[in-house]
């Protein structure tokens, strides 16, 4: 068999070795989706699940948290109102609310400490896609694209899908009327 160049497949490099194809990374395709409680992140979660079903991958729902002092605010070194267990349960509840019991069972959930952009970019390393909502829970409502989604689109090493919260998708994948 003639020597062939490596073939790129969903961010992975495949090399043909005789009759076998060997992947340089793990074989599981996964879609990372940012979840922050906003309507557009809920739409992104639904989109990510539908896409993962099409490509035969799994979904990882990621929520990020950080303390206010990370931005230089005058605040205590530890946020006394933050409870990781409550935050993890809130993420689980959001996924259940959006996808229902059977859909939520198919999604891995991760709560990660850090800047949302940095967390999502790190979690999306080697992913098939990173899916984010167009507008998060930030305060600038007049902007069309949120700062997290914009930074992810600029810096991710995998394809990024930005989903608007006002667009509903039917089971066939077509926009709802």
C-alpha positions as CSV (number, residue, x, y, z in Angstrom):
1,X,0.0,0.0,0.0
2,X,1.4,3.4,-0.9
3,X,2.4,5.9,1.8
4,X,-0.4,8.3,2.4
5,X,-0.4,11.6,4.4
6,X,-2.2,11.6,7.7
7,X,-5.9,12.3,7.5
8,X,-7.5,14.9,9.8
9,X,-10.7,13.8,11.4
10,X,-12.5,16.0,14.0
11,X,-9.3,17.5,15.4
12,X,-7.5,14.1,15.5
13,X,-4.8,12.9,13.2
14,X,-5.3,9.5,11.7
15,X,-2.5,7.5,10.1
16,X,-3.0,4.5,8.0
17,X,-0.7,1.7,9.1
18,X,-1.2,-1.4,6.9
19,X,-4.9,-2.3,7.2
20,X,-5.4,-0.6,10.6
21,X,-6.1,3.0,11.3
22,X,-4.6,4.3,14.5
23,X,-5.7,7.5,16.2
24,X,-3.2,9.7,17.9
25,X,-5.8,10.7,20.6
26,X,-8.6,8.8,22.3
27,X,-11.4,7.7,20.0
28,X,-14.3,9.2,21.8
29,X,-15.8,12.2,20.1
30,X,-17.1,14.8,22.5
31,X,-18.9,18.1,22.3
32,X,-18.3,20.7,25.1
33,X,-21.1,23.1,25.9
34,X,-20.9,26.1,28.2
35,X,-23.9,26.4,30.6
36,X,-24.4,29.5,32.7
37,X,-28.2,29.6,33.3
38,X,-29.0,32.0,30.4
39,X,-31.7,31.2,27.8
40,X,-29.0,31.1,25.1
41,X,-26.9,28.6,27.1
42,X,-30.0,26.4,27.4
43,X,-30.5,26.6,23.6
44,X,-26.7,25.8,23.2
45,X,-27.2,22.7,25.4
46,X,-30.1,21.4,23.3
47,X,-28.1,22.1,20.1
48,X,-25.0,20.3,21.5
49,X,-27.0,17.2,22.4
50,X,-28.6,17.0,18.9
51,X,-25.2,17.5,17.2
52,X,-23.6,14.9,19.4
53,X,-26.3,12.4,18.5
54,X,-25.6,13.1,14.8
55,X,-21.8,12.5,15.1
56,X,-22.0,9.7,17.6
57,X,-20.3,11.6,20.4
58,X,-21.0,12.5,24.0
59,X,-21.7,15.9,25.6
60,X,-19.9,17.6,28.4
61,X,-21.8,20.5,30.0
62,X,-19.3,22.9,31.7
63,X,-20.1,25.7,34.1
64,X,-17.3,27.9,35.4
65,X,-17.1,29.9,38.6
66,X,-14.6,32.3,40.0
67,X,-14.4,34.7,43.0
68,X,-14.9,38.4,42.5
69,X,-11.5,39.3,43.9
70,X,-10.0,37.7,40.8
71,X,-10.8,40.9,39.0
72,X,-9.3,43.2,41.6
73,X,-12.6,43.9,43.4
74,X,-12.4,44.6,47.1
75,X,-13.8,41.4,48.5
76,X,-12.8,38.7,51.0
77,X,-10.3,36.1,49.9
78,X,-13.1,33.5,50.2
79,X,-16.7,34.1,49.1
80,X,-18.7,33.0,52.2
81,X,-21.9,32.7,50.1
82,X,-20.4,30.3,47.6
83,X,-21.1,26.6,48.2
84,X,-19.6,24.2,45.6
85,X,-22.1,21.5,46.4
86,X,-25.0,23.9,45.8
87,X,-23.4,25.1,42.5
88,X,-22.9,21.5,41.3
89,X,-26.5,20.7,42.1
90,X,-27.6,23.9,40.3
91,X,-25.8,22.7,37.2
92,X,-27.4,19.2,37.4
93,X,-30.8,20.9,37.9
94,X,-30.3,23.1,34.8
95,X,-29.4,20.2,32.6
96,X,-32.4,18.2,33.9
97,X,-34.7,21.2,33.4
98,X,-33.5,21.7,29.8
99,X,-33.2,18.1,28.6
100,X,-35.5,16.1,30.9
101,X,-34.4,13.1,32.9
102,X,-33.5,10.8,30.0
103,X,-31.6,13.5,28.1
104,X,-29.7,14.7,31.2
105,X,-28.5,11.1,31.9
106,X,-26.5,11.2,28.7
107,X,-24.6,14.4,29.6
108,X,-21.5,14.6,31.7
109,X,-21.5,17.7,34.0
110,X,-18.5,19.6,35.1
111,X,-18.2,22.6,37.4
112,X,-14.7,24.2,37.1
113,X,-13.2,27.0,39.0
114,X,-11.7,29.7,36.8
115,X,-12.4,32.4,34.2
116,X,-15.3,31.2,32.0
117,X,-13.3,31.8,28.7
118,X,-10.2,30.0,30.0
119,X,-12.2,27.1,31.4
120,X,-14.2,26.6,28.2
121,X,-11.1,26.8,26.0
122,X,-9.2,24.3,28.2
123,X,-12.2,21.9,28.4
124,X,-12.6,22.1,24.6
125,X,-9.0,21.0,23.8
126,X,-9.4,18.0,21.5
127,X,-13.2,18.3,21.3
128,X,-15.3,17.9,18.2
129,X,-16.9,21.3,18.9
130,X,-17.4,23.9,21.5
131,X,-21.0,25.2,21.8
132,X,-21.8,28.4,23.6
133,X,-24.8,30.7,23.9
134,X,-24.7,34.1,22.2
135,X,-25.5,36.0,25.3
136,X,-24.7,34.9,28.9
137,X,-25.6,36.4,32.2
138,X,-23.4,39.4,31.8
139,X,-24.8,43.0,32.1
140,X,-24.4,44.4,28.6
141,X,-27.8,43.5,27.1
142,X,-27.5,45.6,24.0
143,X,-24.5,43.8,22.6
144,X,-25.2,41.1,20.0
145,X,-22.5,38.8,21.0
146,X,-21.3,38.1,24.6
147,X,-17.7,38.5,25.6
148,X,-17.3,34.8,26.5
149,X,-18.7,33.6,23.2
150,X,-16.6,36.1,21.3
151,X,-13.4,35.1,23.0
152,X,-14.2,31.4,22.5
153,X,-14.7,32.0,18.8
154,X,-11.4,33.8,18.5
155,X,-9.2,31.4,20.5
156,X,-10.7,27.9,20.5
157,X,-8.7,25.1,18.8
158,X,-11.8,23.4,17.6
159,X,-14.9,24.5,15.7
160,X,-17.1,26.9,17.8
161,X,-20.9,27.1,17.4
162,X,-22.7,30.1,18.9
163,X,-26.4,29.6,19.5
164,X,-29.0,32.3,20.0
165,X,-31.4,31.7,22.8
166,X,-34.4,32.9,20.8
167,X,-34.0,30.3,18.0
168,X,-35.8,27.0,18.7
169,X,-34.8,23.9,16.9
170,X,-37.2,21.1,16.1
171,X,-36.4,17.4,16.3
172,X,-35.6,17.4,12.5
173,X,-33.0,20.1,13.1
174,X,-35.0,22.8,11.3
175,X,-35.8,26.2,13.0
176,X,-39.2,26.2,14.6
177,X,-41.8,28.5,13.2
